[in-house]
Amino acid sequence: MRAYNFCAGPAALPTAVLEKAQAEMLDWQGKGLSIMEMSHRSADYVAVAEKAEADLRKLMNIPENYKVLFLQGGASLQFSAIPLNLLGKNNKADYIRTGIWSEKALKEAKRYGDINVVEAGIKTEDGKLAIADQSTWNLSDDAAYVHYADNETIGGLQFAHVPETDKPLVCDFSSSILSAPIDVSKFGLIYAGAQKNIGPAGLTLVIIREDLLDQSKPEIPSILKYADQAKNGSMVNTPSTYAWYLSGLVFEWLLEQGGVEAIHKVNLQKAELLYGYIDSSDFYANPIAKENRSIMNVPFTLANPELEKQFLQDAKENHLLNLAGHRSVGGMRASIYNAVPLEGVQALVNFMDDFAKRNA
Ligand SMILES: *Cc1c(COP(=O)(O)O)cnc(C)c1O
């Protein structure tokens, strides 16, 4: 049986998608070979790649003046690719810090440009973590772009609003893309590693407004250069063909679910169920201020940390997997991405309640 998988990434994939991939594994659409064994330049593969892009454009309502790139190297390589692509004319950028991922992005960017760090993580009076109101941020007047991470996957902290700026807004959406509607036109660049809410590891999405394609630094490797990738359909070299295909199956599945608006409603139900239970219990606690709670990654602690090992072991026996928090912060974390169904969250809450009663 398939367990409920709360892994932060690589994360759960819809069972229907894995079944389709399994059915097509050895002989893709009667062609006598696996999609993995096909040239990325063959007409069959190019059609698969283009269909994935068209479906993503539909799901996210991506305007015509944006390019969609299917790249490799993970979101972490984008931490370098973004400054190399965008700081060629003006070497300054603002980076909003809210947690571990936005911190990693700005550390890497500092190797390439003049980075203004905007502190936005705060503690509320009752000791919860929150994102400071934009009026307190020290944004600069002359940045080439403003970078932030919509959802801090490790901390479980998410922006309640898109920041306001007249500069191109660059956002790491690795763990929240496709979980809720995004107005793409507000952004200069959106990027996301696939392995949280899109598909398997090995693929990184970049969605970039076309007018930003001409400001790269001269020393940029051509593989990282968005203008070259855009000109070549993300095939400057061999792309991650299987991950691209499988992500395309996820996009088809999402369209069948009714698209991003429909899955967002389910995601809100899941988050309300889990946070609601945690808030009602003295046994569990979540450290984030309500307005900035992530709807995808829910960290929680046990009143008695000595029970953590037992909690994880019992959860596993109940087919609830990967609930340990990130190694840097400890505690527990349930990642409830699109592919984790409401029943999975209900099963988790039932287990948590039972565990609390048994160990009170
Ligand atoms: C997982 C994650 C990353 C890193 O992704 P890789 O693809 O492993 O490089 C970056 N940012 C956020 C917000 C993430 O959740």
The ligand as a Tripos MOL2 file, in Angstrom:
@<TRIPOS>MOLECULE
LIG
   15    15     1     0     0
SMALL
NO_CHARGES

@<TRIPOS>ATOM
      1 C1         14.0400   23.2070   -1.4970 C.3       1 LIG1
      2 C2         14.2040   24.6770   -1.6530 C.ar      1 LIG1
      3 C3         15.3290   25.2290   -2.2880 C.ar      1 LIG1
      4 C4         16.4760   24.3900   -2.7980 C.3       1 LIG1
      5 O1         16.0870   23.6130   -3.8480 O.3       1 LIG1
      6 P1         17.1320   22.6950   -4.6320 P.3       1 LIG1
      7 O2         16.3420   22.3630   -5.8530 O.co2     1 LIG1
      8 O3         17.4460   21.5350   -3.7630 O.co2     1 LIG1
      9 O4         18.3230   23.5090   -4.9350 O.co2     1 LIG1
     10 C5         15.3840   26.5980   -2.4370 C.ar      1 LIG1
     11 N1         14.3960   27.3920   -1.9740 N.ar      1 LIG1
     12 C6         13.3180   26.8910   -1.3550 C.ar      1 LIG1
     13 C7         12.2560   27.8310   -0.8780 C.3       1 LIG1
     14 C8         13.1850   25.5190   -1.1720 C.ar      1 LIG1
     15 O5         12.1030   25.0290   -0.5570 O.3       1 LIG1
@<TRIPOS>BOND
     1     1     2 1
     2     2     3 ar
     3     2    14 ar
     4     3     4 1
     5     3    10 ar
     6     4     5 1
     7     5     6 1
     8     6     7 2
     9     6     8 1
    10     6     9 1
    11    10    11 ar
    12    11    12 ar
    13    12    13 1
    14    12    14 ar
    15    14    15 1
@<TRIPOS>SUBSTRUCTURE
     1 LIG1         1 GROUP 0 **** ****
